[in-house]
């Protein structure tokens, strides 16, 4: 691997459970925590928010909704969503999403309503 770039195959990364379903996270270490790219399969997502991270969702496949601060928005392939810190959000439906997090995803920056 070069110090100036990194290459990976998202669908070959190990999957892990997250508040939105199942994710495959890339570039966390390679970017020194500045950003991460995720292949997210939505399943039983729980409403949450981040205090630090900004997230970008791009729907790759499926149909459903993305709920932002209680308002549901239709989601289908090529729908894109910008989710800023403090915005309570979740995805609903059978969706495959490319997610970019700035800075990189950090489970300690995930907050749930009581």
N, C-alpha and C positions, 0 to 999 in steps of 0.2 A: 504494500500500500504506500502510496505517495503521501508526503506531508501536506501537499496542496490539494488533494482530492481523495474521495473515497467512493467506492462502487459497491452496491449490494443488490440482492434480489429479495424484495420485500416478502413475496409469497413463500420464500424458503426459510425465513427467520423463524425461530421458535415462537409459538403463540403463548399468550398469557391472558388470564382473566383480568378485566378492568371494569369500571363502573358503567361502561357503555356496551360491554359484550366481551369480545375477544380481540386482542390487538397484537400486532407484530411491529415492534418499535425498532427503528433504525436511526443511525447516526448520533445517538446520544453521546457516546464517548468520543467519537470521531470529531464532533463539533465542539468539544470541550464544554458541553452543556448549553451551547448557544441556541440549538434548535434540534428538533427531532421530527422524523417522518414516520407515519404509522399507516399500516393497512388494518382498518377496523371493520370487523363484522359485527354489526349491531345486534344485540340480543339482550332483552330485559334491562335496558338502560335505566339508570337511576338519576333523577335530577340532582345536579351538583353545580358548583362554580369553582373558579380559580381566583386567587387574589393577585397572582403574578402573571400567569401565562395568558397569552393571546393564542387562540386556536383558529385555524382555517380548516373548514370541512369542504371537500369536493366529493359529491356522490358519484361513484363509478358505476354502480349497478343497483337495481332494485327500485322499489317505490315505497314511500312512507312520508314521514314528517320530521321536521326538526323543531323542537319547542324551545323558544328563546324568551326568557322572562315571562313565561305563562302563555305566550302566543304561539300557536302552531302554524308552521309554514310548510307548504308542500315540498317534497324532496323527490327528485328523480334524477337519472343520469345527467351529469353536468351541472346540477344545481350546486351553488357555492354559498358558503356562509362564513361570515367573519364574527367570531365570538370573543369579545373583549373581557378583560378581568372584571369580575363581579356579576356577569350575566349568568343567570341560572339557566341551565340547558340540559337537554337530553335528545337523543334521536329515537324515533319510533318507527317500527316496521322492519321489513327484510331489506336492509341496506348494506352495501359495501362502500366504505368511505376511505378516501385518502385524506389523512389528517396531518396538518403541519402545526407543530407547537413551538412558540417562541416565548421564553427560552424552552429548552428541551423539557419534555414531560418529567414531572417530579410528583410522585404519589403524595408527598407531604403538602403539596399545593392543591389539594382536592378537598372541598368542603361540602357537607350535606346538611340539609335542613333537618332540624330536630323533629 
